[in-house]
Amino acid sequence: MNVLVDLCIVPIGVGVSLSTYIAECENVLTAAGLKISLHSYGTNIEGDWDDVFAAIKQCHEKVHAMGAPRITTTIKAGTRTDREQTMEDKINSVINKMVTCS
């Protein structure tokens, strides 16, 4: 089953700069072959359910291995059975409606 996920991983107990940890997580997601889109407060991920959640587990393992004693994670996940839908499809749907509404 394909899933779209919005992932926000926040290491706790490592100071205020988190970009090094986030960069390593992005590397994990990329190495897993997932389609990702980094944004200012997280990462959108597209892929097979099992692959996506296995990669999220690997992100946790990597960030802990880097010295983070705690991690808090927010995950929003969406699936569809009526048709295939990509991240771009969802964005383009909104953009097209913006253009037609003006």
C-alpha positions in Angstrom: 0.0 0.0 0.0 1.3 3.4 -0.9 1.4 6.1 1.8 2.1 9.8 2.0 3.7 10.8 5.3 4.5 14.2 6.9 7.4 13.4 9.3 8.8 15.7 12.0 11.6 14.2 14.1 12.9 16.4 17.0 15.9 15.1 19.0 15.8 16.2 22.7 18.7 16.9 24.9 21.2 17.8 22.1 21.0 21.6 22.1 19.0 24.0 20.0 20.6 23.3 16.6 19.0 20.2 15.1 20.1 20.5 11.4 22.9 17.9 11.7 20.4 15.3 13.0 17.8 16.2 10.4 20.4 16.0 7.6 21.3 12.4 8.8 17.7 11.4 8.8 17.3 12.9 5.2 20.3 10.7 4.2 18.5 7.6 5.7 15.3 8.4 3.8 17.2 9.0 0.5 19.3 5.8 0.9 16.0 3.9 1.4 15.0 5.0 -2.1 12.0 7.0 -0.9 10.6 10.1 -2.6 11.0 12.9 -0.1 10.5 16.7 0.1 12.1 18.6 2.9 10.2 21.6 4.2 10.9 24.0 7.1 9.2 21.9 9.8 9.6 18.3 8.5 9.8 16.1 5.5 7.1 14.7 3.2 7.7 11.1 2.3 6.0 9.0 -0.4 6.4 5.3 -0.8 5.3 1.8 0.2 4.0 1.7 3.7 6.5 -0.9 5.0 9.4 0.8 3.4 8.4 4.3 4.7 8.0 3.1 8.3 11.1 1.0 8.2 13.0 4.1 7.2 11.4 6.1 10.0 12.6 3.5 12.4 16.1 3.7 10.9 16.0 7.5 11.4 15.3 7.0 15.1 18.1 4.5 15.4 20.5 6.9 13.6 19.6 9.9 15.7 19.9 8.0 18.9 23.3 6.6 17.7 24.4 10.3 17.2 23.8 10.9 20.9 20.2 12.0 21.2 18.9 10.5 24.4 15.3 11.3 23.5 13.3 11.9 20.3 9.8 13.1 19.8 8.2 12.4 16.4 5.1 13.6 14.8 3.7 11.6 11.9 0.8 12.3 9.7 0.0 9.5 7.3 -2.5 9.3 4.4 -3.5 6.4 2.2 -6.0 6.1 -0.7 -7.7 3.1 -2.2 -9.8 4.8 -4.9 -6.8 6.0 -7.0 -3.1 6.7 -6.9 -2.0 10.1 -5.7 1.4 11.7 -5.4 2.7 14.6 -3.3 2.7 16.7 -6.5 -0.9 15.7 -7.3 -2.1 17.1 -4.0 -0.1 20.3 -4.3 -1.2 20.8 -7.9 -4.8 20.3 -7.0 -4.7 23.2 -4.6 -2.7 25.4 -7.0 -5.2 24.8 -9.8 -8.1 25.8 -7.5 -6.2 29.0 -6.5 -5.9 30.0 -10.1 -9.5 29.3 -11.0 -10.7 31.1 -7.8 -9.0 34.4 -8.7 
